[in-house]
Amino acid sequence: MALIVQKYGGTSVGSVERIQAVAQCVCQTVKAGNSVVVVVSAMGKTTDGLVKLAHEISHNPIHREMDVLLSTGEQVSIALVSMALQELGQPTISLTGAQVKIITESEPTRARILHIETERIQQQLNQDKVVVVAGFQGITNTWEWDITTLGRGGSDTSAVALAAALRADYCEIYTDVPGILTTDPRLVPEAQLIDKITCDEMLELASLGAKVLHPRAVEIARNYCVPLMIRSSWTNEPGTWVLPTKPQMRSLTNLEVARPVDYVTFDAKQLRVSLLQVPDKSGIAARVFRKIVHQNVDVDLIIQSIHEGDTNDIAFTIRTPFFKQAEAVAQTIIAAIRAYQETEADLAEVTVQQNIAKVSIAGAGMIGRPGVAAKMFASLADAGVNIQMISTSEVKVSCVIDALDCEYAVSALHKAFEVDEVGNRELRVPTEWGLGTWDLGEDMEIEKTDASFSLLTPTLSIRGIALDIDQARLAIRQVPDHLGMVAKLFSLLAQHKISVDMIIQSPRCRMIDGVPRRDIAFTVAHTDAEFVRETLAKAAAEFGWGEVILDGAIAKVSIVGAGMVRQPGVAAKMFEVLAQHQINIQMIATSEIKISCVVAQEEGIKAIRALHSAFGLAGSQKIQVPV
């Protein structure tokens, strides 16, 4: 007999008929011999209606009262679902977040879960009852016992957190789509269902705008080893398994806020190839990386900074054993870009820098926790380590530094994030968890040997293509290349709880008025963009920055999949496809499982369709998604 947590979204409980269908599904799960905890959202558009009602009463409603108001939607749902189950003869009980004691931070409208007391739920399960819990809500652990809400995607978060706290066998997320798709089917009708995906891949897709599953829910699943099944409540399609790849033991205290960093890694055997003042024209990145592929070079990080006039800069790192190839690459790159030069005087500069290292912090939800990257940068500055390149993703933040500083950097990060071990760790979980072997298909597999798990080396697999048009780009010109300047910048944003996505620090360092300076660009949510611009403009004089430029007309297209690391052919293919469709790349950032390019907003849909087709993700069957 398994313990299963099932979550049903607003459309799944949007009418009496839908609630009755949910009750039938739950009863079938119980009849199969399982214990079930059900988590539900508010019916249909109830929450939107409550928000509208609040703003008709008050122009600026107090957050505490908004939490009290919005939590009522889920209370209606749990009562009705319980009644429907009882009509089918299934013993049940409905519980609010307060009755379950889902303890959260005292942070109205966006609280994170600290702890869940499972005793009452367990008692009811022992009496063969189905427990129906209100999603999206919790209660503070102060003497006031105030009601709190978890923010967007809160019911997903509630369900996965309950599954972790109860040590459930898995958590099913029922929604209005058949599972995780290779891209947005509203933009690409040929999008196909993904049968299995890792939590890290799902985190990247979720952060890029795939709204089927909220990143916070995936973080919990990853951190507490909760398998997820995403499926439709409208059909019997098999759905998508979202599986953690790094089982680890964690305390359930401070469930959502403890230890954002799992480990620190470093690679002291890297060198950097920089292409400075490259023509800002469609096809240049494709031409460059096509040459790199032919040299069989082991490429790691890739960045392309914002343009300056008619040029921009591209830099990438490769491992030291490939030094001779790097020199050859530099020569072939010069030949590759000659066709784009107007005159010999415009010829781009290509340099190879040795004796650099990459240090990284790895964990879940890096982008969703703005203080994490800022803390990394500040820790490196305090240790006297200057940052030369930055690459960010949902699961890792990497910095390129001088190789001589590597030991100091690792020690500082180890101390700052209270990480017990440095480097890649063996994955161990108790054998009594009975996880067995999770086969993720031909590209990746978690294999159990006694009490240990090992992640087998993945082969190339692109899981999905994502388009994010909800971001804007901020660029700061002429930032002094002084120790700690990057830390000051991102600490300022972290103080205002601004989540930053792509961060690009230009590889070109220019002397202006006797001061070395670089440009820094990053992306933030559209809703935060103007506030960030104003904040940075006010700080510019104090910190000695140049102009702050906001561009809201951008789109970020990304390919996500395990196995892309050190395979320049993937990046080359992406750049080639965009070039073939005359789409100019404005920025590039990479991680082990994601390559992202910023393009003009009007080119976003064309880019995602072209990439989806080029990487062979399209199928003949068209997925129907409710409007």
NORLIN-V487262 format. One record per backbone hydrogen bond with DSSP energy under -0.5 kcal/mol. NH is the residue of the N-H (numbers start at 0). CO is the residue of the C=O. E is the energy in kcal/mol with one decimal. If there is no record, write none. Layout:
{{NH;CO;E} {NH;CO;E}}
This chain:
{{3;1;-0.6} {3;34;-2.7} {4;169;-1.7} {5;3;-0.5} {5;36;-3.0} {6;171;-3.0} {7;38;-2.5} {8;173;-1.4} {12;8;-1.0} {13;10;-1.1} {18;14;-2.5} {19;15;-2.2} {20;16;-1.9} {21;17;-2.2} {22;18;-2.3} {23;19;-1.9} {24;20;-2.1} {25;21;-2.6} {26;22;-2.4} {27;23;-2.1} {28;24;-1.7} {29;25;-2.1} {30;26;-2.8} {31;27;-1.1} {32;29;-2.2} {33;28;-1.2} {34;1;-2.7} {36;3;-2.2} {37;130;-3.1} {38;5;-3.2} {39;132;-1.8} {40;7;-1.8} {43;9;-2.5} {45;42;-2.7} {48;44;-2.3} {49;45;-2.2} {50;46;-2.3} {51;47;-2.3} {52;48;-2.3} {53;49;-2.4} {54;50;-2.0} {55;51;-1.2} {56;52;-1.1} {57;53;-2.7} {60;57;-0.5} {65;61;-2.0} {66;62;-2.2} {67;63;-1.8} {68;64;-2.4} {69;65;-3.3} {70;66;-1.8} {71;68;-1.5} {72;69;-1.1} {74;70;-1.1} {75;71;-1.7} {76;72;-1.5} {77;73;-2.5} {78;74;-1.4} {79;75;-2.1} {80;76;-2.8} {81;77;-2.1} {82;78;-2.2} {83;79;-2.3} {84;80;-2.1} {85;81;-2.4} {86;82;-2.0} {87;83;-0.8} {87;84;-0.7} {88;85;-1.6} {89;84;-2.4} {90;88;-0.7} {92;129;-1.9} {94;131;-2.9} {99;95;-2.1} {100;96;-1.4} {101;96;-2.3} {102;100;-1.1} {102;114;-2.6} {103;138;-2.1} {104;111;-2.1} {106;104;-1.4} {109;106;-1.5} {110;148;-2.2} {113;102;-3.1} {114;102;-1.8} {116;100;-1.7} {117;115;-0.7} {121;117;-2.7} {122;118;-2.3} {123;119;-1.9} {124;120;-2.4} {125;121;-2.2} {126;122;-0.6} {126;123;-0.7} {127;124;-2.0} {128;123;-1.9} {129;90;-2.2} {130;35;-1.4} {130;128;-0.5} {131;92;-2.8} {131;129;-0.6} {132;37;-3.7} {132;130;-0.6} {133;94;-2.0} {134;39;-2.3} {135;153;-0.8} {137;147;-2.4} {138;101;-2.4} {139;145;-2.3} {140;103;-0.7} {144;141;-1.1} {147;137;-1.9} {149;135;-2.0} {153;150;-1.6} {156;152;-2.0} {157;153;-2.7} {158;154;-2.4} {159;155;-2.4} {160;156;-2.4} {161;157;-2.4} {162;158;-2.2} {163;159;-2.3} {164;160;-2.6} {165;161;-2.6} {166;162;-0.5} {166;163;-0.8} {167;162;-2.6} {168;2;-2.3} {169;2;-1.0} {170;226;-2.3} {171;4;-3.2} {172;170;-0.5} {172;228;-3.3} {173;6;-3.4} {173;171;-0.7} {174;230;-2.3} {181;191;-2.1} {184;182;-0.6} {186;183;-1.5} {187;183;-2.5} {190;187;-2.1} {193;179;-3.0} {194;192;-0.5} {196;240;-2.2} {198;242;-1.7} {201;197;-2.5} {202;198;-2.8} {203;199;-1.8} {204;200;-2.3} {205;201;-3.2} {206;202;-2.3} {207;203;-1.1} {208;205;-1.3} {209;204;-2.2} {210;208;-1.1} {212;209;-0.8} {216;213;-0.8} {217;213;-1.6} {218;214;-2.5} {219;215;-1.8} {220;216;-2.1} {221;217;-2.8} {222;218;-2.8} {223;219;-2.4} {224;220;-0.5} {224;221;-0.6} {225;220;-2.1} {226;224;-0.7} {227;241;-2.5} {228;170;-2.5} {229;239;-3.0} {230;172;-2.4} {230;228;-0.6} {232;174;-2.5} {239;229;-2.6} {240;194;-2.7} {241;227;-2.8} {242;196;-2.6} {242;240;-0.6} {253;113;-1.0} {254;113;-2.5} {254;251;-0.7} {255;112;-2.8} {256;253;-0.7} {257;253;-2.3} {261;259;-0.5} {261;361;-3.1} {262;361;-1.4} {263;420;-0.7} {264;359;-2.2} {266;357;-2.1} {269;355;-1.6} {270;317;-2.6} {271;352;-2.7} {272;315;-2.9} {273;271;-0.5} {273;350;-2.4} {274;313;-3.6} {275;273;-0.6} {275;348;-3.1} {277;311;-3.0} {279;309;-3.2} {280;278;-1.9} {283;280;-1.6} {286;282;-2.3} {287;283;-2.3} {288;284;-2.5} {289;285;-1.8} {290;286;-1.2} {291;287;-1.5} {292;288;-2.1} {293;289;-1.4} {294;290;-0.8} {294;291;-0.9} {295;292;-1.6} {296;291;-1.1} {298;296;-1.2} {299;316;-3.3} {302;314;-2.8} {303;587;-1.9} {304;312;-2.1} {307;310;-3.7} {310;307;-1.4} {311;277;-2.3} {313;274;-2.4} {314;302;-2.5} {315;272;-2.2} {316;300;-1.9} {317;270;-2.5} {318;297;-1.1} {319;268;-2.6} {321;318;-2.2} {322;319;-2.1} {325;321;-2.3} {326;322;-2.0} {327;323;-1.8} {328;324;-3.1} {329;325;-2.5} {330;326;-1.6} {331;327;-2.4} {332;328;-2.8} {333;329;-1.9} {334;330;-1.8} {335;331;-2.3} {336;332;-2.1} {337;333;-0.7} {339;336;-1.6} {340;337;-1.7} {345;342;-1.2} {346;343;-1.5} {348;275;-1.7} {350;273;-2.2} {352;271;-3.3} {353;351;-0.5} {355;269;-1.6} {356;400;-2.7} {357;266;-2.3} {358;398;-2.5} {359;264;-2.6} {360;396;-2.1} {361;262;-2.4} {362;394;-1.9} {363;259;-0.7} {365;393;-2.6} {368;364;-0.7} {368;365;-0.8} {369;367;-0.5} {371;368;-2.1} {372;368;-0.6} {373;369;-1.1} {374;370;-2.1} {375;371;-2.0} {376;372;-2.6} {377;373;-2.4} {378;374;-2.4} {379;375;-2.2} {380;376;-2.1} {381;377;-2.5} {382;378;-1.3} {383;380;-1.8} {384;379;-3.0} {385;383;-0.6} {387;399;-3.2} {388;399;-1.1} {390;397;-2.4} {392;395;-1.7} {396;360;-2.1} {397;390;-3.1} {398;358;-2.7} {399;388;-2.1} {400;356;-2.8} {402;354;-2.5} {404;401;-1.7} {405;402;-1.4} {408;404;-2.6} {409;405;-2.7} {410;406;-2.1} {411;407;-2.4} {412;408;-2.5} {413;409;-2.6} {414;410;-2.1} {415;411;-2.7} {416;412;-2.3} {417;414;-0.7} {418;413;-1.7} {422;263;-4.3} {426;452;-1.0} {427;425;-0.7} {428;450;-1.3} {432;429;-1.6} {433;430;-1.7} {437;445;-1.1} {438;436;-0.7} {439;437;-0.7} {439;443;-1.3} {443;440;-0.6} {445;437;-2.1} {446;444;-0.6} {446;453;-1.5} {448;451;-2.7} {451;448;-2.3} {452;426;-3.2} {453;446;-1.3} {455;444;-1.6} {455;453;-0.8} {458;442;-0.8} {460;561;-0.8} {462;460;-0.7} {462;559;-2.2} {463;559;-1.7} {464;181;-3.0} {465;557;-2.6} {467;555;-2.5} {468;466;-0.5} {471;523;-2.9} {472;550;-2.9} {473;521;-3.0} {474;548;-2.5} {475;519;-3.1} {476;474;-0.5} {476;546;-2.6} {478;517;-3.1} {480;515;-3.4} {481;479;-2.2} {484;481;-2.2} {487;483;-2.1} {488;484;-2.2} {489;485;-2.4} {490;486;-2.1} {491;487;-1.9} {492;488;-1.4} {493;489;-2.1} {494;490;-2.0} {495;491;-0.8} {495;492;-0.7} {496;493;-1.8} {497;492;-2.1} {498;496;-0.6} {500;522;-2.9} {503;520;-3.3} {505;503;-0.6} {505;518;-2.8} {508;506;-0.5} {509;507;-0.5} {509;516;-2.6} {511;509;-0.7} {511;514;-2.5} {514;511;-1.5} {516;509;-2.6} {517;478;-2.5} {519;475;-2.1} {520;503;-2.8} {521;473;-2.3} {522;501;-1.6} {523;471;-2.3} {524;498;-0.5} {525;469;-2.5} {527;524;-1.5} {528;524;-1.0} {528;525;-0.7} {529;525;-0.6} {531;527;-2.5} {532;528;-2.6} {533;529;-2.4} {534;530;-2.5} {535;531;-2.8} {536;532;-2.5} {537;533;-1.9} {538;534;-1.4} {539;535;-1.2} {540;536;-0.5} {542;538;-2.3} {543;539;-1.2} {544;539;-2.2} {545;476;-2.5} {548;474;-3.0} {548;546;-0.5} {550;472;-2.6} {553;470;-0.5} {553;551;-0.9} {554;598;-2.4} {555;467;-2.3} {556;554;-0.6} {556;596;-2.7} {557;465;-2.3} {558;594;-2.0} {559;463;-2.4} {560;592;-2.1} {563;560;-0.9} {563;591;-0.6} {564;591;-0.7} {566;563;-1.6} {569;566;-2.0} {570;566;-0.7} {571;567;-2.8} {572;568;-2.1} {573;569;-2.3} {574;570;-2.9} {575;571;-2.4} {576;572;-2.5} {577;573;-2.1} {578;574;-2.3} {579;575;-2.5} {580;576;-1.2} {581;578;-2.2} {582;577;-2.8} {583;581;-0.6} {585;583;-0.5} {585;597;-3.4} {586;597;-1.0} {587;303;-1.4} {588;595;-2.0} {589;301;-0.7} {590;593;-2.8} {594;558;-1.9} {595;588;-2.9} {596;556;-2.7} {597;586;-2.0} {598;554;-2.8} {598;596;-0.5} {600;552;-2.0} {602;599;-1.8} {603;600;-1.4} {606;602;-2.3} {607;603;-2.3} {608;604;-2.1} {609;605;-2.1} {610;606;-2.5} {611;607;-2.2} {612;608;-1.8} {613;609;-2.5} {614;610;-2.2} {615;612;-1.6} {616;611;-2.1} {617;611;-0.6} {618;189;-1.5} {622;188;-0.9} {624;622;-0.6} {625;175;-0.7}}
